[in-house]
């Protein structure tokens, strides 16, 4: 498969949002740079490239468009640090690199679009032509959770000993001799409300009656 041009990727990213914004440009160019640095072709369709973006939104879509990484294929993950940055891991070699915009990338972008006086549009235009060495910083990193643990194994599933719900991708927690989901182990991002749950179950039962 022939690699798409920057403009083709930007057009594809813009189609997802009905417009193109500076962060999409950052995401697309970051993804292209990562592939070159790791020696990988784009888009990656064989799950060799694992991408961990540090914010969601249009930046993440730009990275996804460039690399082919998606949540559905389990090759794109979000660790929401509120940063326009990402780690790109080669699942075959184990090498991981983190790429982020240079601290002064926004200011530098204006110099590449001197005809545009509006800051937003100066960034949009400048990011498309800036040299990569002025635009990004890149460093080799080591993932605290190994790639093998992040990816897990297909077909592995257990049931939580407390709530009974199925757990996939080896995300269970062993606690006091029990196999628990993370919520039941005390790492939930939500708080259960039993009374409201019963009300919802009753409403659902009435709908299906």
C-alpha positions in Angstrom: 0.0 0.0 0.0 1.4 3.4 -1.0 1.9 5.8 1.8 -0.5 8.7 1.7 0.8 12.3 1.4 0.5 14.8 4.2 -2.3 16.6 2.4 -4.3 13.4 1.9 -4.0 12.6 5.6 -5.0 16.1 6.6 -8.0 15.9 4.2 -9.0 12.5 5.8 -8.6 13.9 9.3 -10.6 17.0 8.4 -13.4 14.9 7.1 -13.9 13.4 10.5 -14.4 16.8 12.0 -15.9 18.8 9.1 -12.9 21.1 9.5 -9.1 21.1 10.0 -7.5 22.4 13.2 -3.9 22.9 14.3 -4.0 19.9 16.7 -5.0 17.6 13.9 -2.0 18.7 11.9 0.2 18.1 15.0 -1.3 14.6 15.3 -0.9 13.7 11.7 2.7 14.9 11.4 3.6 13.3 14.7 2.3 10.0 13.6 4.3 10.2 10.3 7.4 11.2 12.2 7.0 8.2 14.6 6.7 5.7 11.8 9.9 7.1 10.1 11.8 7.0 13.4 10.7 3.4 14.1 11.2 2.3 10.5 7.6 1.3 10.0 5.3 1.7 7.0 2.0 3.5 7.2 -0.7 2.8 7.8 0.1 -0.1 10.2 -2.5 -2.8 9.8 -0.9 -5.7 11.6 -0.9 -4.4 15.1 2.9 -3.9 15.2 2.5 -0.2 16.2 0.9 0.6 19.6 0.1 4.2 20.2 -0.6 5.8 23.6 -1.9 9.4 23.2 -1.8 11.7 26.2 -5.1 13.5 25.4 -8.2 12.8 23.5 -10.0 14.9 20.9 -8.9 16.1 17.5 -5.2 15.5 18.2 -5.8 11.8 18.8 -7.8 11.6 15.6 -4.9 13.1 13.7 -2.6 10.5 15.1 -5.1 7.7 14.3 -5.5 8.8 10.7 -1.8 8.9 10.1 -0.9 5.6 11.8 -4.0 3.5 11.3 -4.1 2.9 15.0 -7.6 2.6 16.5 -9.3 1.8 19.8 -11.2 -0.9 18.0 -8.1 -2.7 16.9 -6.5 -2.2 20.4 -3.6 -0.3 18.9 -4.6 3.1 20.2 -4.9 3.9 23.9 -5.6 7.2 25.8 -3.7 8.1 29.0 -5.3 11.4 29.6 -2.6 13.7 30.9 -4.0 16.7 29.0 -0.9 16.8 26.8 -0.5 17.0 23.0 2.0 14.1 23.1 2.1 10.4 22.4 4.2 7.3 22.9 4.7 5.0 19.9 5.8 1.5 20.6 7.1 -1.1 18.2 5.5 -4.3 19.5 8.1 -6.5 17.7 11.3 -4.8 18.7 10.1 -3.3 22.0 11.4 0.1 21.2 9.2 3.0 22.4 9.6 6.7 21.6 7.7 9.7 23.0 7.1 12.7 20.8 5.8 16.1 21.9 5.6 19.5 20.3 8.7 21.7 21.0 8.0 24.1 23.9 8.1 27.1 21.4 6.4 25.3 18.5 3.4 27.6 18.6 5.6 30.7 18.4 7.7 29.3 15.7 4.7 28.5 13.6 3.9 32.1 13.1 7.2 32.6 11.3 6.1 30.1 8.7 2.8 31.9 8.0 3.8 35.6 8.0 0.9 36.5 5.7 -1.6 35.3 8.3 -2.2 37.7 11.2 -4.8 35.6 13.0 -3.0 33.3 15.4 -5.2 30.3 15.0 -4.8 30.3 11.2 -1.1 31.1 11.5 -0.7 27.9 13.6 -2.8 25.9 11.1 -0.7 27.0 8.2 2.6 27.0 9.9 2.3 23.5 11.4 1.9 22.1 7.9 5.3 23.4 6.6 7.5 23.7 9.7 10.6 21.5 9.7 10.1 18.5 12.0 13.2 19.3 14.1 11.7 22.7 15.0 8.2 21.3 15.6 8.8 18.3 17.8 11.0 16.8 20.5 11.5 13.0 20.6 13.0 10.7 23.1 13.3 6.9 23.7 11.3 5.8 26.7 10.5 2.6 28.6 6.9 1.7 29.3 6.2 1.0 33.0 3.7 -1.6 31.9 5.3 -3.9 29.3 3.8 -4.0 25.8 2.9 -7.6 26.3 0.8 -6.8 29.3 -0.9 -3.9 27.6 -1.8 -6.0 24.5 -2.7 -9.2 26.6 -3.8 -12.4 24.9 -6.8 -13.1 22.7 -9.6 -15.3 24.2 -8.6 -14.9 27.9 -11.6 -14.1 30.1 -12.6 -14.6 33.7 -15.6 -13.6 35.8 -15.4 -11.2 38.8 -16.0 -13.1 42.0 -17.9 -10.2 43.4 -20.1 -8.7 40.7 -20.0 -11.6 38.3 -19.2 -9.5 35.3 -16.8 -10.8 32.6 -13.3 -9.4 32.5 -11.2 -9.6 29.3 -7.7 -8.7 28.4 -6.3 -9.9 31.7 -7.4 -6.8 33.6 -8.5 -8.7 36.7 -7.1 -8.0 40.1 -6.3 -10.7 42.7 -7.3 -9.5 46.1 -7.6 -11.5 49.3 -7.8 -14.7 47.3 -10.6 -13.4 45.0 -10.5 -12.6 41.3 -12.0 -9.1 41.0 -12.7 -6.6 38.3 -10.9 -3.2 38.9 -14.2 -1.6 40.0 -14.8 -4.2 42.7 -11.2 -4.0 43.8 -11.7 -0.3 44.6 -10.3 1.3 41.4 -13.6 2.4 39.9 -14.0 5.6 38.0 -17.7 5.6 39.0 -19.8 5.2 42.2 -22.6 2.7 42.2 -26.0 3.8 43.3 -28.1 0.7 44.1 -31.4 2.4 44.4 -31.1 4.1 41.0 -29.8 0.8 39.5 -33.0 -1.0 40.6 -35.1 1.8 39.2 -33.3 1.5 35.8 -33.7 -2.3 35.8 -37.4 -2.0 36.5 -37.8 0.6 33.7 -35.9 -1.7 31.3 -38.1 -4.6 32.3 -41.3 -2.5 31.6 -39.9 -1.5 28.2 -39.3 -5.2 27.3 -42.6 -6.5 28.6 
